[in-house]
Amino acid sequence: MATTAASTEPFRRIVLKLSGESLSHSGERGIGTEEVVLIAKEIKAASETGCQVALVVGGGNIIRGAQYKSAGSSIQEATAHYMGMLGTVINALALQDALESIGADTRVMTAIHMQGVAEPYIRRRAKRHLEKGRIVILAAGTGSPFVTTDTAAAQRALEIEADILMKATSVDGVYSDDPKKNPHAVFYSELDYSTVLEQNLRVMDSTAIAHCMEHNMPILVFNFRKAGNILRAVRGERVGTRILSRTTNGN
């Protein structure tokens, strides 16, 4: 399970993947104002270090397309996925307002064109916004159904040439089992992509992991609910679990 040495240098550009549930009260649906403002403050502090921050936000607090897989559903699964993408836009707008209310400069870009509320996602334009110090919020997934926002985050990280893809969770990183259910679950500080896939560790969906593995995009899974962790992560400090390439020296 040996991996390449992890960087301790600050990151130049990151993609931070936030779940929709991170914007709601624990165990509830919808958008919680307090949660959104707390996350916005953490993200702004990270951006002020000089790190270029792009966000990919999920929509599970509003609707999940996968919940309509059952044959008896009156809503087709593809339609439900589009509904879920629109949910991510709602979350992106909430994050944008929270960030701008505390003085951050932002842009929301969507994979589905809706120019009345956001810019269309254009890779070069997104990179330019980042270079100008704006926090870019990438919404509507990839614009296609049957693709998770985890995979969208991996794809965007590759497209904008991020240094790392960060996955914000409510636990300290990757464990051998769910630490909320199994107190004996083993915490991993580092893993390689193959181990994650082979052991079916529930970090991100397998397509996202495969994309990152193919292009050697590092992944950091960490607990964003601990105050200051987003800032520590962008500084390159040791938080969470790093997923990297396996070394070839036989160690």
Buried (B, 14 or more C-beta within 10 A) or exposed (E): EEBBEBEEEEBBBBBBBBBBBBBBBEEEEEBBEEBBBBBBBBBBBBBEEEBBBBBBBBBBBBBBBEEBEEEEEEEEBEBBBBBBBBBBBBBBBBBBBBBBEEEBEBBBBBBBEBEEEBBBBEEEBBBEBBEEBBBBBBBBBBBBBEBBBBBBBBBBBBBBEBBBBBBBBEBBBBBEEEBEEEEEBEEBBBBBBEBBBEEEBEBBBBBBBBBBBEEEBBBBBBBBBBEEBBBBBBBBEEBBBBBBBBEEEEE
